[in-house]
Amino acid sequence: MSHQSLQPEAGDLFSAMSQMDHEQVVFCSDEKTGLKAIIAVHNTVLGPSLGGTRFWSYTSEKDAITDVLRLSRGMTFKSAISGLNLGGGKAVIIGNSDQLRNREPLFRRYGKFVNSLNGKYITAEDVGTSPADIEFISMETNFVAGKPEQVGGGGDPSPVTAYGTYLGMKAAQQFASGNDSLAGKRVMVQGAGHVGYYLIGHLVKEGAHVMVSDIHAGRLEQVVKEFNAEVVSPDQVYDAPMDIYAPCALGATVNDDSINRLQCSIIAGAANNQLKDEVTHGRMLMDKGIVYAPDFLINAGGVINCYVELEGYNRDRAYQKAEVIYQSTLNILERSRTDGTTPQQAAIQIAQERIAAVAAMNAVL
């Protein structure tokens, strides 16, 4: 697959699917519950596709399609590079999650759509959804992960996602400076949701100076109260003096504008699809001397947590499997330097090599 700009044009879905190597896209609609959802299955060579369901108020249906295609593709690489026997998939529900009061009917109807794929797609929690929503989905299908712990699931995967992101950040610091200590480093955490919250906890414990920005006042109040973090307004994030930028909200925040303004030496965060254009902006970061830890690598703790749940959940095992992220990040950054490619391209190449090897093996069997 060529590395090109991944921005599908409106009305050109099949072209976009071909460009990104997708297997299947399913549109789900139910007038009674108001459900409007899109399920994208990117690749199932290594196993069934797994990825969360995002509930978001998109500006347009085109934006929703673009998001689900890019997110599902990232899930393929995330699972492949983490050594998991899973493919990549993702789903989006179009709407305002905060305004949905009676959640059971919509999520149970959505669960029927997931079930109709007969295990080709396994869903889980994402932005705008919760373990309680996953439990509603599980009333209609067994193809779920991230159920509440009290019903035998792995619960909120955010702590494991944050732990992996923290390890990836430390590995990037090791690569950049020869020392992985974050003590005294100024870290800008953009997004204080579940993952951002737990990441801040790790950083403060190590002695980093944490700055935080979020559009939700309640989240800011919590992290300031618990961690004494420095608040930065959203419009000042990219201009703040920092050593490390950690995007932990939505994607595409690393772009022409932000790269020109950022003063950091490392970008390592939990958000998906941080590079607006993975080729152009990956190269711009290299040219500026900023070390980029590929997002789908260091935020893989969530999918690792779900994978462990499918085996029979054990939280200690999830953390143990997430520890490979540190060395994997170092390996990819070293390969990037040796080959002269961007870290994003190096990570994708490693993931694609594993998928291709397994596909070749299956063709022989």
matplotlib code that plots the C-alpha trace (Angstrom):
import matplotlib.pyplot as plt

x = [0.0, 1.3, 1.7, -0.5, -2.9, -5.8, -8.7, -11.6, -13.7, -17.4, -19.3, -16.2, -16.4, -15.2, -12.2, -11.4, -11.9, -9.5, -7.0, -6.9, -7.3, -10.6, -12.6, -16.1, -18.1, -21.6, -24.1, -26.6, -29.8, -32.8, -35.5, -37.2, -34.0, -32.4, -29.4, -27.0, -23.8, -21.0, -18.9, -15.6, -13.8, -10.3, -8.4, -9.0, -5.9, -4.6, -8.0, -11.4, -11.4, -11.6, -12.1, -14.2, -17.5, -17.1, -20.2, -19.6, -21.5, -19.8, -20.1, -21.0, -21.5, -18.3, -16.4, -17.8, -16.8, -13.3, -13.0, -14.2, -12.0, -8.8, -9.5, -10.2, -7.0, -5.1, -6.6, -5.1, -1.7, -2.1, -3.0, -0.4, 2.5, 1.4, 1.7, -2.1, -4.1, -6.6, -7.5, -8.6, -12.1, -13.9, -17.4, -18.9, -22.4, -23.4, -25.0, -24.5, -23.7, -24.2, -27.8, -28.9, -30.7, -32.4, -29.3, -30.5, -32.7, -30.1, -27.2, -29.2, -30.3, -26.7, -25.8, -28.0, -26.1, -22.8, -24.1, -25.2, -21.5, -21.1, -17.8, -16.0, -16.1, -15.8, -16.7, -15.6, -15.6, -14.4, -15.0, -18.7, -19.3, -18.9, -18.7, -22.5, -23.2, -21.1, -23.2, -26.3, -24.7, -23.7, -27.4, -27.7, -24.3, -21.3, -18.9, -18.0, -15.0, -14.8, -17.8, -18.0, -15.8, -18.7, -20.0, -16.6, -15.3, -12.2, -14.0, -12.5, -9.4, -8.1, -5.6, -3.8, -4.0, -2.4, 0.3, 1.3, 1.3, 3.5, 6.0, 6.1, 6.8, 9.6, 11.1, 10.9, 12.7, 15.4, 15.8, 16.0, 18.4, 19.9, 17.9, 14.3, 13.6, 10.7, 11.5, 11.4, 10.1, 7.4, 4.6, 1.6, -1.3, -4.1, -7.3, -8.0, -10.5, -10.1, -6.7, -5.3, -6.3, -4.4, -1.4, -1.2, -1.0, 2.0, 3.7, 3.2, 4.4, 7.7, 8.1, 7.2, 5.8, 2.3, 0.4, -3.2, -5.8, -9.4, -12.7, -14.5, -14.2, -15.1, -12.2, -9.7, -11.0, -10.4, -6.8, -5.9, -7.3, -5.6, -2.3, -1.8, -1.5, -0.9, -4.0, -3.4, -6.2, -7.0, -5.9, -2.5, -1.6, 0.8, 2.6, 3.3, 7.0, 7.2, 9.5, 6.8, 3.4, 0.9, -2.3, -4.9, -8.2, -9.2, -6.9, -5.3, -3.8, -0.4, -0.7, 0.8, -0.2, 0.7, 4.0, 5.1, 4.2, 5.2, 8.4, 8.7, 11.3, 8.9, 5.3, 3.9, 0.2, -2.9, -5.1, -5.6, -4.5, -2.6, -0.9, -3.4, -1.4, 0.9, 3.4, 3.6, 3.5, 5.6, 8.3, 7.8, 8.4, 11.6, 12.8, 12.2, 14.0, 10.8, 10.7, 7.3, 6.2, 3.5, 0.1, -1.2, 1.8, 1.9, -1.8, -2.3, -2.9, -6.7, -6.8, -4.3, -6.8, -9.6, -7.6, -6.8, -10.5, -11.3, -8.8, -10.2, -9.6, -6.6, -5.7, -2.1, -1.6, -2.9, -0.3, 2.4, 1.5, 1.5, 5.1, 6.3, 5.4, 8.6, 11.0, 8.8, 8.9, 12.7, 13.0, 10.8, 12.6, 15.9, 14.6, 13.3, 16.7, 18.5, 16.2, 15.6, 11.9, 9.5, 8.6, 5.0, 6.2, 8.6, 5.8, 3.4, 6.0, 6.6, 2.9, 2.4, 5.3, 3.7, 0.3, 1.9, 3.8, 0.7, -1.3, 1.4, 1.3, -2.4, -2.2, 0.1, -2.0]
y = [0.0, 3.4, 6.1, 8.9, 11.4, 9.5, 12.0, 10.3, 12.5, 12.7, 10.2, 8.2, 5.6, 2.6, 4.6, 5.4, 1.8, 0.7, 3.3, 2.2, -1.5, -2.0, -5.2, -4.0, -1.0, -1.4, 1.4, 0.9, 2.9, 2.6, 5.3, 4.2, 4.6, 7.3, 5.1, 6.1, 4.1, 3.0, -0.1, -0.4, -3.7, -3.0, -6.3, -9.7, -11.6, -12.0, -12.6, -10.9, -7.2, -5.4, -1.7, 0.5, 2.3, 6.1, 8.2, 11.6, 14.6, 14.9, 18.0, 15.9, 12.3, 12.7, 13.5, 10.4, 8.2, 9.6, 9.0, 5.4, 4.5, 6.0, 4.7, 1.1, 1.1, 2.3, -0.6, -3.1, -1.7, -1.4, -5.1, -6.3, -4.4, -5.5, -9.2, -9.8, -12.2, -9.6, -7.5, -3.9, -2.5, 0.5, 1.9, 5.4, 6.4, 9.8, 12.0, 13.7, 11.1, 13.5, 14.2, 10.6, 9.8, 6.4, 4.6, 1.0, 0.9, 2.5, 0.3, -2.9, -2.1, -1.4, -4.7, -6.5, -4.9, -6.0, -9.5, -9.7, -9.7, -13.1, -12.3, -10.5, -7.4, -7.2, -3.9, -2.2, 1.2, 4.4, 8.2, 8.8, 5.2, 3.5, 0.0, 0.4, 0.9, -2.1, -4.1, -3.1, -4.2, -7.5, -8.2, -8.7, -10.1, -11.9, -10.1, -7.4, -6.6, -4.1, -5.2, -4.1, -6.0, -7.1, -9.2, -10.7, -8.1, -6.0, -2.8, 0.6, 0.0, 3.5, 2.7, 0.2, 2.6, 5.3, 3.0, 2.0, 5.6, 6.5, 3.7, 4.9, 8.4, 7.2, 5.2, 8.3, 10.3, 7.5, 7.7, 11.5, 12.0, 8.7, 8.8, 7.9, 9.9, 12.4, 14.1, 17.9, 17.6, 19.9, 17.7, 19.3, 16.8, 17.9, 16.2, 15.2, 12.4, 8.9, 8.2, 11.7, 11.5, 8.3, 9.4, 12.6, 10.4, 8.5, 11.7, 13.5, 10.4, 10.5, 14.2, 15.8, 19.3, 18.6, 21.2, 20.3, 21.6, 20.4, 21.9, 20.4, 22.6, 19.7, 17.6, 20.4, 21.0, 17.4, 17.2, 20.5, 19.4, 16.0, 16.7, 20.4, 20.5, 23.8, 24.7, 26.0, 27.4, 25.4, 28.2, 28.4, 24.7, 24.8, 27.9, 26.8, 26.1, 22.3, 19.4, 16.8, 17.3, 14.5, 14.7, 12.7, 14.0, 13.8, 13.4, 15.6, 18.0, 17.6, 19.7, 22.6, 25.1, 23.2, 22.0, 25.5, 26.6, 23.6, 24.0, 20.5, 17.8, 14.8, 14.0, 11.0, 10.8, 8.6, 10.2, 8.2, 9.6, 12.5, 13.3, 15.1, 13.7, 10.9, 11.4, 15.2, 15.9, 12.9, 14.3, 17.8, 16.6, 14.8, 17.9, 20.0, 17.4, 16.4, 12.7, 11.2, 8.1, 6.5, 6.8, 3.4, 1.8, 3.5, 3.7, 0.0, -0.7, -0.5, -3.2, -5.3, -5.0, -6.2, -9.0, -10.3, -10.1, -12.4, -14.9, -14.7, -11.4, -10.8, -7.2, -8.0, -9.9, -6.9, -4.6, -7.2, -7.5, -3.6, -3.5, -4.5, -1.1, 0.4, -1.8, -1.7, 2.1, 2.1, -0.5, 1.6, 4.8, 3.1, 1.6, 5.0, 6.6, 3.7, 3.6, 7.4, 6.9, 8.6, 6.7, 6.4, 4.7, 2.5, 1.3, 0.7, -1.3, -3.6, -4.1, -4.8, -7.3, -9.3, -9.3, -10.2, -13.1, -14.6, -14.1, -16.0, -18.8, -19.0, -19.2, -22.2, -24.1]
z = [0.0, -0.9, 1.8, 0.6, 2.0, 3.5, 3.0, 1.0, -1.1, -0.6, -2.7, -3.4, -0.7, -2.8, -3.9, -0.3, 0.8, -2.0, -1.1, 2.5, 1.8, 3.6, 3.4, 4.4, 5.5, 7.0, 7.4, 10.2, 10.5, 12.8, 12.8, 16.1, 18.2, 16.1, 15.4, 12.6, 12.7, 10.4, 11.0, 9.1, 8.9, 7.6, 7.8, 9.2, 8.1, 11.7, 13.3, 13.8, 13.6, 17.0, 17.7, 19.8, 19.0, 19.0, 19.6, 18.3, 16.8, 13.5, 11.4, 8.3, 7.3, 5.2, 8.4, 10.1, 7.1, 7.1, 10.8, 10.8, 7.8, 9.4, 12.8, 11.6, 9.6, 12.6, 14.6, 12.1, 12.6, 16.3, 16.8, 14.3, 15.8, 19.3, 18.4, 18.8, 16.7, 15.8, 12.8, 12.7, 12.8, 14.2, 14.4, 14.8, 16.0, 14.7, 17.4, 20.7, 23.3, 26.2, 25.2, 24.9, 28.1, 27.5, 26.1, 26.2, 23.1, 20.8, 22.0, 21.9, 18.4, 17.5, 19.1, 16.6, 13.8, 15.3, 15.8, 12.1, 11.2, 12.9, 14.7, 11.9, 14.1, 17.9, 19.4, 22.6, 24.4, 22.8, 23.0, 23.9, 25.1, 28.4, 29.9, 30.7, 27.0, 26.2, 28.6, 26.6, 23.4, 25.0, 25.5, 21.8, 20.8, 22.3, 20.0, 22.6, 24.8, 27.7, 29.6, 33.3, 35.6, 37.8, 34.8, 34.1, 31.7, 31.6, 32.4, 31.5, 29.4, 30.0, 32.8, 30.6, 27.6, 29.7, 31.1, 27.5, 26.4, 29.5, 28.6, 24.9, 26.1, 28.3, 25.4, 23.1, 25.9, 26.0, 22.2, 22.2, 25.1, 26.3, 29.6, 29.9, 33.1, 32.8, 36.1, 35.6, 32.0, 31.0, 29.5, 27.8, 28.1, 25.7, 26.9, 30.5, 29.8, 31.1, 29.5, 30.0, 33.6, 34.3, 32.2, 34.3, 37.4, 36.0, 35.0, 38.3, 40.2, 38.3, 39.0, 35.6, 35.4, 33.9, 31.9, 30.9, 28.6, 28.1, 26.8, 29.8, 33.0, 35.3, 34.1, 34.6, 38.1, 38.9, 37.7, 39.2, 42.6, 42.5, 40.7, 40.9, 37.1, 35.3, 33.2, 29.6, 27.5, 24.4, 22.1, 23.8, 23.7, 20.8, 21.9, 25.5, 26.4, 26.7, 26.3, 25.4, 23.7, 24.6, 22.5, 24.3, 22.7, 19.1, 16.1, 13.4, 16.0, 14.4, 11.3, 9.3, 11.9, 15.1, 13.9, 13.1, 16.6, 18.8, 20.9, 22.1, 21.3, 21.6, 20.6, 22.5, 23.3, 23.3, 20.7, 17.4, 14.0, 15.5, 12.2, 9.9, 6.9, 8.0, 5.2, 5.0, 8.7, 9.7, 7.5, 8.8, 12.4, 11.4, 9.6, 12.8, 14.9, 16.9, 17.9, 17.2, 18.9, 16.6, 18.2, 17.2, 18.8, 22.2, 22.7, 22.1, 25.8, 25.2, 22.5, 24.6, 27.5, 25.3, 23.9, 27.3, 28.1, 25.2, 26.6, 30.1, 31.8, 34.1, 34.8, 35.7, 32.5, 30.6, 32.2, 31.6, 27.8, 27.6, 28.8, 25.4, 24.1, 25.6, 23.6, 20.5, 20.5, 20.8, 18.0, 15.6, 16.4, 15.7, 12.4, 11.4, 12.0, 10.2, 7.2, 6.9, 7.1, 9.5, 12.7, 11.4, 8.2, 10.0, 12.3, 9.5, 7.6, 10.6, 11.0, 7.3, 7.2, 9.9, 8.1, 4.8, 6.4, 8.0, 4.8, 2.9, 5.4, 5.1, 1.4, 1.6, 4.1]

ax = plt.figure().add_subplot(projection="3d")
ax.plot(x, y, z, "-o")
ax.set_aspect("equal")
plt.show()
